[in-house]
């Protein structure tokens, strides 16, 4: 299929700015640039159920929320294939085959898995499906022969597992699957956007997110309460931009044009940082600037979402069409996989003929 992008999100809630700068904004750019032969974007509901098995309604309700976020952010179903993971049963089949090519200890060493297990307090009682999700994720990528996976740096260990499994499959059977490469955000600051509370990761469960669907008043309330520099008690005090969530967000989102329009006293962010570090710039002024920057960025997203919300049945129709198209691709890959593994019993005319001849003697 040539150059193929595959990427997705767990539908456990609305998408936030961390998703946007981590991969969603880049997906839209890549889609519109047209340098890839095929682009697949999916909702990983099967993976979401690995730690939400007792609450399927959470996933069911958020499929439409994520779809609305995708479309309002600019993903175009005529340019990319939007699909739902559970609608592609071939993914489950490939996952089972790939499980035979990796050890338990290899999965345990994955730093992303370790972090996720700790975050969910699964140390003593890990659901098997959750533990195996690196293999499931590898199957997602391999089934569509993705060459490129746009993702944050926290996903690098997962992509490496996929590469190892693809190499192992191709060595054991034949060269059917394709090794993917990760595509990190161009803006290094955006690779791991902190929460509004300054904690390392923006997370729905921690309640420190700004969502793509938040209205202007909600954004301002969240920005107003953001973590800054605890030592910057007075406007005249020298401030620190390192670890200051407001400046991290300005790094990720602001442009020189924003400064020209909203704070012409400074030509760019570097000048503001220098002034803040020297002393004389208040935190509230910085937050007001950030609020304007974020809302300027979110305004067109909000407008598109309002339009899409007028016809929800069509959103489901888009997802169904995309899932049908994705399954067709997945079925073709699985035909090749079964043939490589020599388990294509009913399609192998030579096998049937040779066995018939053997027992005819």
Steps between C-alpha positions, in 0.01 A plus 500: 500500500802731504528764771232443761415687821314338787412670826216509750372568850322315779137624512487546877406868489515816296837588349708771664785731405754230582346279229489796264866600522620143551360365176161634385624832363775319310253247360296778344812657350615167356154424364486832319858480376422181309845342519363164613313243292257408777414629845313305768373662821313282744327488836670232712191379684639147547807639676280737703302201628815338642471725805130589467350154454246561776389832349434449128259795490797730557648383171165488321419860593842635408522354150289789375693753710834397350350487150373857543842609626669337199270665249492839667881503522509460123526131418319442172338159432556552127876523562548253785329183621331542838408171664416323826746234618244242613340495155815339357506138631818435301682711759415248772620212283834663423545588868475131593763400243739777610467395864688182410801705389567697820576405860330612818827643630539715185158656557579552869814696412304750291525835687167623363327189636670548837384861519142417399478213749618725781267783400199266512608324821513166321825382664335219695222406260568571132224408252655274237348703218662816636836330542489380138400832346851564355441195282150618412643838405763329284222313322316829436807638325608184320157409363491821297871481409551845646836654420450801728335545839461861624517485880649655812838393632334289773395262222852434371541178706170373360607562142826316567302195616307515175821519297640199685184298442491587131865398459437177687193416291683567175798289611292204616252499212557737207529874436134598516484769768660847499717658770359838605681817602375742762441864404549723803350850527723761336469726804699326775294676770183346360628145532375480857269785594462525879168535674368839603612412854860469384505122538696306241208378293167647395248232590123471506517302825704774671256773398779724370393524136384769264269329250463586134128542561533733801325835455679832553387547859614150595839552335551824691411341834752222436773735376442737791566216744811367322822420680774762450807574710437464876799729576363781283303667779520861379496646150847643557647162603713312245299208362581153375365367171632145548224284645256789464194355329390835354827539312501136394158556340617823338795304357258247354237737360604864464629664184668832425170611347326436832742738667449761229123478549467446874816629669700726264728604784687179415590384149509135593501250785875523552466869587219426745705224664796736540281766661327250730833354609640846571194606697220745433244281321203364694367146480146618432609695192671186368186297568284755317734473202484121506121511526480710182743268318310183592159644418620630163615147420181334629248737337494330156493158668196604704326633189552176308385292796177698525427416135578129537284475813196587285509157329623231740363207290733610218798480739418136568460444127849643440643263760318201353623573148853549628487178701378303197784642289756426772376145539546436129865603529543291814346194337749522212792516742369202695479296181873564458567427868320165492678404182837589651416298813377209284158498664311595185373142478189557290662742255805281431399293198840328490463387862157354435623329183809351666301371795240350268775322308662378822186334629400366159799262504 
